[in-house]
Amino acid sequence: MNQEETEIWKPKTKLGKKVANGQITDIKEALNSGYKIMEEELVDQLTNLEEEVILIGGTPGKGGGIRRTVSKRTVRMHKSGGRHSSNAMVVLGDRRNVIGIGEGESSDTRAAIEDATRNAKLNLIEVQRGQGSWEDQGEDNSSIPFKVSGKSGSVEVELMPAPRGTGLACSDEVKKLFELAGIENIYMKSRGQTQTRENLIKATFNALKKLNEYEVPETE
């Protein structure tokens, strides 16, 4: 093992130092600490997150359809000619109630995904879950506690609680977001240019973020 592989993370922020010193030992503590996460290493120290890549790109398929891809190629014109780059979007989550989304751009797809993953670690939120119906008994937190809406670009979404057994009533790409947040049952409505998957995912993420604005205090 070389020196680079054994190099110890040296935190530069107050939050990072609290994590390194053992004052904060849980990702939820970090999210509720009042400090912004600015170092991806502290996330790695506190939790193991699963990753899903959103299929935001597309190429013409056989028969005239679109074959979805993990990256979107863009071209920017400069005096020296066109410069190609790849854009990617990643969702991270612990399958309980912490998720993050990130976008990345680079000259190749792998580097764009890595950039998106880093950005997702700096954009984590805690998702408040709850019962989807008054008929659900016990400690069932497989849905969301109340209706919320979110917007990104031309896309607007509305998320609604759903009782056990409903499943995830949404598109496959949005399912990745809900699954990594630990949500098993939910209703979803969307309008606008939903084929623009980046805006659809961001609108859904913004809606889930709103759940924390009305957090019900725990009773002892």
N, C-alpha and C positions, 0 to 999 in steps of 0.2 A: 504494500500500500504506500503510495507516494505522499509527499507532503501536502499536495492540494487536497487529496481525499481525506486527510486527517485534520485539516484546518478547522478550528473551532469558530463557530459563529460569534462575532463580536457585535452586540446590539448597539445601535446609535440613537435610538429614541427612548423616551421615558417608559413607554409601554414595553418595548423590547427588553429593557434592563429589568423591569419588574418580572417579566417572564423568565429571563435568564437567572435571576436571583431566587426564583421559586415563590415569589409573592403572589403571582397569578399562575394557576395551574390548570385552568379550564378555559376552553375557547369562549364559552358564554361569559365568563368573568371578563375576558378581554374585550368582548363586544359591548359589555355594559360598563366598562371602566371609565368612559368619558374621553378616552384617547382614540384617535384614529389609527387603524392598523396601517403602517407604512413600511413594514418589513415582512416579506413573505416567509422568512425563516422562522419567525415566532409562531406562525400558523402551523408549520411542520412540527414545531416543538409541542404544540398543545393538542393536536388532533390528526387523525388520518381521514382524509377526504377522498371520496371516489370521484372519478372524472367521466364526463360524457361530452363528446364533441357534437355540436349542433350542425346538421347538414344544411349549410347556408348557400352553397354553390350548386351549380347545375350545368350539365352538358347535354347537347342533343342526343337522345337515345334512338334506338332502332324503332321504326314505326312512327316517328314524329314526337315521341314523348320526351320527358326530361329525366335524365339520370342524375339524382342528387349526389353531391360531393361534399367533403368536409371543409373545403375552402372555396373562396370566391376570388377569381383572378381579376385584377384591375390594371388598367394601363393609364399612366400619366404622361402627357406629352411634354417634352423638354426640348431645348434648342438642339440637343444632341440626338434627339429621337425619342421614341416611346420607351418608358421604363415599366416593366411588369412587376407586380407584387401580389402576394397571396394574403387574403384576409380570413381569419378564423374566429369562431366563437366557442367558448367552453363553459360548461356548467359544473361546479363542484358542490358536493354535499356529503353529509354524514349519515343520511337516511334516517335522521331523527328530527332535527329542526334547525339545522344550519345549512345555508346554501350561499353560493356566490356565482356571479356571472362575469365573464371578462371577454374582451375582444383583443385580437392581436393582428399585427401586420408585419410581414417580412418578405424577403425575396423568395423563400421557399415555404412549402406547406408545413413541414415539421417545425421550423422555427416560429412560424405564425401561431401554431397551436401552443408551443411553449410560452410564447409571449402572452397569449390569451389566458393560459393557466396562471401565470404570475399575476396578471391583473385581476383575475377572479379571486385570488387569495387576499387581495387588498380591497375587495368589494363584498365582503361577507355580511350576511344579516342573519338574525335569529327569527325563525318563522313561528308565530303563535298558532298552535293547533287546538282543535276543540271537537265537540260532538256535532255530528251533522244533522241530528234530529233529536227532538225532545223524547222520542221513543227509544233512543239508544240508551241503554242502561250501563251503569258502572263507569270505569275509567276508560271510556272510548274516546281517543283523541285522533281518530283516523281522518278527520276532515278539518275544516276551518270553522271558527266560532261564529262568524257573521259574514254578510255579503260585503265585498269590496270591489273597487274598480281601479284600473290603471291605464295609462296612455303612454305611447311612444310613437312619435311621428304621426302618421295617419291612422295608426292602429289603436283601437280601444277595446279593452276586455272587461268582462264582469265575471267575478268568481263568486260562487254560491255554495253554502254548506250542502252536503249530500249524506243521506243515511248510509249505514253499513250495507254493503252488497252492491252499491251503485257502481263502484269502480271509478276510473278516471275518464270522464266524458269530455275528451279533448283530442287534439291531434297528437301524433306520435312524438314529435319533437318537444311539445310542451309537456308530455308525459315524463320526459327525462327530468325536467325541472321539479315536477311534483314528487316523483319517486325519490329523488335525492333529498327532498325536504321531508320525507316520511309521510306524505299525504297519500292516502289510499282511496278516498272517496271525495269527489268534487264535481260540481256542475260548472260549465264555462260557456260564456257567450262572447263572440268577438265580431268586430266589424272594422271596415277599412281595408287596406291592402295587406291582408293577412298572409299573402304569398311571400311578402318580405319578412322572412323568418326572424331576422335580427330584431325588428321592431316588435314582432309578436312575442318573442321571448322577453324582451326588455319591458314591454307593457305588463306581462304576467308577473315578472319580478317586482315591478313597481307596485302592483296591486298587493302582492304578498308582504311587501315592506310596510304598507299601510296598516296591516293588522296590528303592528306594534304601537301605532298611534293611539289605540284604544285599549291598551292592555288592562285587563282586570286585575287588581291587586290580589295577591294570595291571602287567604284567610288562615289564621292559625287554628 
